[in-house]
Amino acid sequence: MEVEPDLSQTFDVLVIGGGNAALCAAMTAASSKASVLLLECAPEAFRGGDSRHTRNLRYVHARANAFLTGPYDEDEFWDDLLRVTAGKTDEHLARLTLRESTDIGVWMEAHGGRFQAPLRGTLNLSRTNAFFLGGGKALLNAYYHTAQQLGVRIVYRAEVTDLIMRDGRCCGALVGSGDAARQVHARTVVVAAGGFQANIAWLKEYWGAAADNFLIRGTPYNTGTLLRVLLDNGAQPVGDPRQCHAVAIDARAPKFDGGIVTRLDCVPFGIVVNKQAKRFYDEGEDFWPKRYAIWGRIVAQQPDQIAYAIIDAKALGKFMPSVFPPIEAASVAELAGKLELDSAVLEQTLAAFNAAIRPGRFDPAELDGCATHGLDPPKSHWAVPLDTPPFLAYPLRPGITFTYLGVGVNERAQIVMHDGKPTPTMYAAGEIMAGNILGQGYMAGFGMTIGTVFGRIAGREAARHALS
Ligand SMILES: Cc1cc2nc3c(=O)[nH]c(=O)nc-3n(C[C@H](O)[C@H](O)[C@H](O)COP(=O)(O)OP(=O)(O)OC[C@H]3O[C@@H](n4cnc5c(N)ncnc54)[C@H](O)[C@@H]3O)c2cc1C
C-alpha cells in the first residue's frame, strides 16, 4: 500500500488536480528530477477528473499511422480552430499548442498510453483524432502508474482550498478546511484543477434556476475552487463566464459522471419536442458533428429544461444509441401517455411535420434534399415521415461538459496577473486555461490536446524554475 508522503518537506513542484493536464505536468516535472507532489481531490477510485471520460485527441501528424488514416498538418488544424472559434483565440498560444502537439502520440505511448485502430461513426474523426485503447480511464490509469514509477508522490481526497501567497508569490497550498487543514509548501505550483461546471451555485449566477436541471457529464470534483482562488488573487480572467460546452444527453443520466454513453445522437433522424409537445428548433440544420454541441443550450432554453427526441422504427440502427433504452409505443397517442405529454398536441405536431415534408432522397451521409416546406421551425435535411411503429422517444436534458472561464497564461504556462505580468511560481494547464485558446466553440479531441501540451510545458517550466 502507498505510504502517505511526508507533507512537511518543501516540494519542487506541487501539482493541483488529478486529470490529464495534471499528470502530464507531474510526469514531465519528475522526468527533470524535480520532487513532485500531486494532490487529487477525488478518492483513488474516482481519480482522473473529466479526462477519464475521454476517448480521443487530435494532434498534428505528417502521415497516416496505425491509428490515424491520413495526415493532418498545422495549417489545416489552424483553419479548423479558426472556424470553430470564429477567430476568438490567442494566435500565439494556439499556434504553439498545434506545433507542440506534433506527434504527442509518441510521447503518450512512451508514458503508458495505448491507441486503437481508427473508429468509424457519427463523428468522422479517424484521420485527425487518435482513439485511446480502453478510453480515458485506461490512459489515466497508465499515467498514474508511470507517474509513480517516476517518483511523483500522490495524495487522494486532498482538496486544495487555498493557495499560500507570500509577497505576491505562490509558495504552497492549503489542503482541506477547518481543523483538518494542512499546509503544503512548494517552490512552484501547477494548477490543473479543471473548470467549475460541477458547481451548480456558480452556474446559477449565469443561468438562473435553470441550472438546477443541468446534468454534469463529468466529475463532481471540478467545482472551480482553485479558479475562484486564482481570480481572487488577481489572476487575469479569460473566456466568457456565461459560456459552457453543453450537449443534449439522456435525461435519465445521473447528475454527475454519466460520461459519453449518455449522449444522444438520434436528433437528425426524427423530431424534438418540448414539454408542450411542440417542436422548437431545426433538427436537420447541418451534419450532427457540427450541431450536437448546440443542443444542450437549446434544451436549456425550453420550459423545465426538458425535451423529447422522437423517432420511428425506420431510424433504428442509424445512430449510436445511449445506454438507456428508448421509451417505446405502438402509437403516437400511447407514446404521449408514456411521456406525460398532451397526446392531441403531439399527434398534431407529428401530423404537421409529416405533411410538410417535400419528397426527396434520404441520405444520412449527405445534406440531402429531404426538407420540410412551410413549417416553423423548418427541418432542413433528413426529414422523413414519422409513420412506422413502434414510435420511440428519448428524454433530453442539457449535459454540461465544461465551462469556458479560466485564467490567462503565457507561452511558458505561467499564470498572467491583472497587470499583464506573469508569475514565476504559478502555472496553469488544461481546462482551467483552455479559454486562452478556445474563446468559443469546440472541436472534438482538442481539450486533451491543450491539456497534454500545456501540462508538459507547465511541468517543464515549473521544474526548471524550481531547480534553478
Ligand atoms: C463525457 C466527456 C467526454 C469527453 N470526451 C473528450 C474527448 O474524447 N477528447 C477530448 O479532448 N476531450 C474530451 N472531453 C473534455 C476533456 O475531458 C477535458 O478537456 C479534459 O479532460 C480536461 O483535462 P483537465 O486535466 O484540465 O481536467 P480534469 O481531467 O477534469 O481534471 C481536473 C482534476 O482536478 C481535480 N480537482 C478539482 N478541484 C480540485 C481541488 N480543489 N483540489 C484538488 N484537486 C482538484 C479533479 O478531481 C480532477 O482530477 C470530454 C469531457 C467529458 C465530460
The ligand as a Gaussian input file, in Angstrom:
#p B3LYP/6-31G(d) Opt

LIG

0 1
 C      -18.116000      12.898000     -21.095000
 C      -16.933000      13.678000     -21.589000
 C      -16.259000      13.248000     -22.729000
 C      -15.176000      13.977000     -23.220000
 N      -14.504000      13.488000     -24.298000
 C      -13.393000      14.123000     -24.730000
 C      -12.571000      13.535000     -25.754000
 O      -12.818000      12.431000     -26.256000
 N      -11.458000      14.225000     -26.140000
 C      -11.118000      15.441000     -25.580000
 O      -10.120000      16.024000     -25.976000
 N      -11.858000      15.977000     -24.582000
 C      -12.974000      15.353000     -24.142000
 N      -13.680000      15.880000     -23.096000
 C      -13.170000      17.110000     -22.459000
 C      -11.989000      16.720000     -21.569000
 O      -12.458000      15.855000     -20.571000
 C      -11.306000      17.912000     -20.921000
 O      -10.979000      18.876000     -21.882000
 C      -10.018000      17.450000     -20.227000
 O      -10.221000      16.251000     -19.551000
 C       -9.544000      18.476000     -19.259000
 O       -8.445000      17.948000     -18.546000
 P       -8.002000      18.609000     -17.190000
 O       -6.860000      17.824000     -16.681000
 O       -7.871000      20.067000     -17.348000
 O       -9.285000      18.420000     -16.227000
 P       -9.820000      17.125000     -15.495000
 O       -9.439000      15.886000     -16.186000
 O      -11.273000      17.331000     -15.249000
 O       -9.046000      17.116000     -14.126000
 C       -9.292000      18.055000     -13.117000
 C       -8.837000      17.435000     -11.829000
 O       -8.769000      18.418000     -10.803000
 C       -9.216000      17.836000      -9.592000
 N       -9.612000      18.938000      -8.726000
 C      -10.601000      19.839000      -8.920000
 N      -10.632000      20.717000      -7.892000
 C       -9.629000      20.367000      -7.048000
 C       -9.152000      20.886000      -5.804000
 N       -9.713000      21.954000      -5.238000
 N       -8.123000      20.256000      -5.204000
 C       -7.530000      19.168000      -5.772000
 N       -7.933000      18.637000      -6.940000
 C       -8.969000      19.237000      -7.566000
 C      -10.341000      16.916000     -10.029000
 O      -10.630000      15.943000      -9.064000
 C       -9.743000      16.332000     -11.303000
 O       -8.954000      15.220000     -11.029000
 C      -14.765000      15.169000     -22.565000
 C      -15.422000      15.592000     -21.412000
 C      -16.484000      14.848000     -20.905000
 C      -17.169000      15.305000     -19.652000

